Amino acid sequence: MRIISLNAWGGAMFSELAPWLDDCDADVLCLQEVTHTPTARGWTRFDDAERSLPQRADLLGDVRSRLPRHHDLFTASDSGPVQDRERGSHRQDFGLATFVAETLPIVGMRSAFVHGDYAEHRDHWPADDRPRAALAVRVFDRRAQRFVTVVNLHGLRDARGKTDTPARRAQAERLAGLITGVRENGDLTVVCGDFNVLPDSETLQILAKLGLTDLVQDADTRTSRYPKPVRHASYLLVSEPTAVRRFEIAAAPEVSDHRALTLDL
């Protein structure tokens, strides 16, 4: 069973991302920074006080079309204005998506906000302190004859950096509650995503108390598209390290400003 986690960067590198999706062979694909704009297709532009980025209008639909034999689950954390190439304005939903191969029966799912609550940004997107959600899915792996719970997270962004804060501590505790509530005794549990924390964060310590082992530690999880010196962001934790056949933080191909995390069980 292959599980992949990637912050898709809103599809900003879709020319590179599309062929990667065709070949990634993921049984469960966890994506962060997924866009969905019901009234637009193709490209849009996202703006906040710090950045202006190209984004796919409907990355959710783009990925769905590339993975037609996967079930798609999407949860929106917030929405706000974007512009198409003709300067038309649209409302874009932003959040998490998990794609599950149709060969894996989905026997449970749950999403919950780990920071804030759903927000509609009417006139502009805030640069930080945006709400964040986690998305959990429980599947039955017929080949291994066992249940696997996979939790997809995009942690809050703070303009001051990735150090621990009371908000991040509260986020970790809410995440821990979600994990505890969705998994059953005996489940192999995987928690992955763009946590936006440092390797020594208390977030990882809180998750360790649930019996989860961090496979990333202090490795570089960024690509050349990310210019800042702090190279830590994405993590993947498992409840049973002995079940790991292979784990890779893929430096190539570059399909985002984050590296993909690939776990083979």
C-alpha positions in Angstrom: 0.0 0.0 0.0 1.4 3.4 -1.0 0.6 6.6 0.8 1.8 10.0 -0.6 1.6 13.4 1.0 2.2 16.6 -0.9 1.5 20.3 -0.4 0.3 20.9 -4.0 0.9 24.7 -3.8 -2.5 25.4 -5.3 -1.3 23.7 -8.5 1.1 26.5 -9.3 3.4 24.0 -11.0 0.6 22.1 -12.7 2.6 21.4 -15.9 5.0 19.4 -13.7 2.4 18.1 -11.3 0.1 16.6 -13.9 2.5 13.9 -15.3 3.6 13.2 -11.8 0.0 12.4 -10.8 -0.3 10.0 -13.8 2.7 8.0 -12.5 2.7 8.4 -8.7 0.8 5.1 -8.2 -0.6 6.2 -4.8 -3.3 4.1 -3.1 -3.9 7.1 -0.8 -2.9 10.6 -2.0 -3.0 13.3 0.6 -2.9 16.8 -0.8 -2.7 20.2 1.0 -3.4 23.6 -0.6 -6.1 22.3 -2.9 -8.4 24.8 -4.7 -11.9 24.5 -5.9 -13.7 27.3 -7.8 -17.1 26.3 -9.0 -17.4 29.2 -11.5 -14.0 29.0 -13.1 -11.5 26.6 -14.8 -7.9 26.9 -15.9 -5.8 29.5 -14.1 -6.5 32.1 -11.4 -4.4 34.5 -9.4 -4.3 34.4 -5.6 -3.3 37.6 -3.7 -2.8 38.4 0.0 -0.7 41.1 1.7 2.5 39.1 1.2 2.2 37.1 -2.0 0.7 37.0 -5.5 0.6 33.4 -6.9 -0.8 31.6 -9.9 -3.2 28.9 -8.9 -5.4 26.4 -10.7 -9.0 27.5 -10.4 -10.1 23.9 -9.7 -7.1 21.8 -8.6 -9.6 19.3 -7.1 -11.2 18.7 -10.5 -7.8 18.6 -12.2 -6.6 15.9 -9.9 -9.9 14.0 -10.1 -9.6 13.8 -13.9 -6.1 12.4 -13.5 -7.1 9.8 -11.0 -10.5 8.5 -12.3 -10.2 5.3 -10.3 -9.9 7.0 -7.0 -12.5 8.3 -4.6 -12.0 12.0 -3.8 -12.6 13.6 -0.4 -12.4 17.3 0.0 -12.8 19.6 3.0 -12.7 23.4 2.7 -11.0 25.4 5.5 -11.9 28.9 4.0 -12.8 30.7 0.9 -11.9 34.0 -0.7 -11.6 36.1 -3.9 -9.4 35.2 -6.9 -9.2 36.6 -10.4 -9.1 34.8 -13.7 -6.9 35.9 -16.6 -9.6 38.3 -17.8 -9.7 39.9 -14.3 -13.0 38.4 -13.5 -13.6 37.8 -9.8 -14.5 34.4 -8.4 -15.0 32.7 -5.0 -12.4 30.0 -4.4 -12.6 27.3 -1.8 -9.3 26.3 -0.2 -8.5 23.1 1.7 -7.5 19.5 1.9 -8.1 16.6 -0.5 -7.5 12.9 0.0 -7.8 10.5 -3.0 -8.4 6.8 -2.2 -8.0 4.0 -4.7 -11.3 2.3 -5.4 -9.7 -1.0 -4.5 -9.6 0.1 -0.9 -13.0 0.1 0.9 -13.5 3.3 2.8 -15.0 2.3 6.2 -14.8 5.6 8.0 -14.1 9.3 7.4 -14.0 12.4 9.5 -12.9 16.0 9.2 -12.5 18.6 11.9 -11.0 22.1 12.3 -7.8 22.0 14.3 -7.4 25.8 14.2 -10.3 28.3 14.0 -13.4 27.6 12.0 -14.5 27.9 8.4 -14.2 31.5 7.2 -15.5 33.5 4.2 -12.9 36.2 3.3 -15.0 38.7 1.5 -12.6 41.3 0.2 -9.1 39.8 0.7 -7.2 36.8 2.0 -5.4 37.3 5.4 -1.7 36.6 5.2 -1.7 34.3 8.3 -3.9 32.9 11.1 -6.2 31.3 8.6 -8.4 28.4 9.8 -7.0 24.9 9.3 -8.7 21.5 9.1 -7.6 17.9 9.2 -9.1 15.1 7.1 -9.1 11.5 8.3 -10.0 8.4 6.3 -10.1 4.7 7.5 -9.7 2.0 4.9 -9.4 -1.7 4.7 -6.2 -3.0 3.0 -7.2 -6.3 1.5 -3.7 -7.3 0.7 -2.5 -6.9 4.3 -5.9 -7.8 5.8 -5.9 -4.9 8.1 -7.4 -1.5 8.7 -5.3 1.7 8.0 -6.3 5.2 9.3 -4.7 8.0 7.3 -4.9 11.6 8.6 -4.1 14.5 6.3 -3.2 17.9 7.9 -2.3 21.4 6.8 -1.0 23.2 9.9 -1.5 26.9 10.5 0.8 29.5 9.0 2.3 32.2 11.3 4.2 35.1 9.7 6.5 35.1 12.7 7.8 31.6 11.8 7.4 28.0 12.7 8.3 28.0 16.4 5.9 26.7 19.0 3.0 29.0 20.0 -0.1 28.5 22.2 -2.2 28.3 19.0 0.0 25.5 17.6 -0.2 23.7 20.9 -4.0 23.9 20.8 -4.0 22.8 17.2 -1.9 19.7 18.1 -4.3 18.8 20.9 -7.3 19.1 18.6 -5.5 17.0 16.0 -4.7 14.3 18.6 -8.4 14.3 19.6 -9.4 13.7 15.9 -6.9 10.8 15.6 -8.0 9.2 18.8 -11.7 9.5 17.7 -11.4 8.1 14.2 -8.9 5.2 14.5 -9.8 1.8 16.1 -7.7 -0.5 18.2 -5.2 -2.3 16.0 -5.3 0.2 13.1 -2.1 1.1 11.4 -2.2 4.9 11.7 -0.5 7.4 9.4 -0.5 11.1 10.0 0.9 13.3 7.3 0.9 16.8 5.8 2.4 20.2 5.9 2.5 20.8 9.6 4.4 24.2 9.4 6.4 23.4 12.5 10.1 22.7 13.3 11.5 19.2 14.0 11.7 19.8 17.8 8.1 21.1 17.9 5.8 20.0 20.8 3.3 19.1 18.1 5.4 16.1 17.3 5.8 15.3 21.0 2.1 15.4 21.5 1.7 13.0 18.5 4.4 10.8 19.9 2.3 10.2 23.0 -0.3 8.6 20.7 2.4 6.0 19.7 3.3 7.8 16.4 6.9 7.8 15.1 8.2 10.7 13.0 9.9 9.5 9.9 11.0 12.9 8.6 12.8 14.3 11.7 15.1 17.2 10.5 15.3 16.3 6.8 14.8 19.0 4.1 11.2 18.8 2.8 11.4 21.8 0.4 12.3 22.2 -3.2 14.4 24.8 -5.1 11.2 26.8 -5.6 11.2 27.7 -1.9 13.9 30.5 -1.3 13.8 30.8 2.5 16.5 29.2 4.7 14.2 27.2 7.0 13.7 23.9 5.1 11.3 22.1 7.5 7.5 21.9 6.9 6.2 18.5 6.0 6.0 15.4 8.2 4.8 11.9 8.1 4.3 9.7 11.2 3.4 6.1 11.6 2.2 3.9 14.5 4.2 0.9 13.4 7.6 1.6 12.0 8.2 -2.1 11.4 5.4 -2.0 8.8 7.4 0.5 6.7 8.8 -1.1 3.5 10.2 2.2 2.1 10.0 5.9 2.9 11.2 8.6 0.6 11.3 12.4 0.7 11.5 13.0 -3.0 13.9 15.7 -4.2 12.8 15.1 -7.8 10.8 15.6 -9.8 9.9 19.1 -8.4 6.1 19.5 -8.6 5.6 22.1 -5.9 7.6 24.2 -3.4 7.3 21.1 -1.2 8.8 17.7 -1.7 6.5 14.7 -1.8 6.6 12.2 1.0 6.1 8.6 -0.2 5.4 5.7 2.2 5.2 2.1 1.1 3.7 -0.3 3.7 
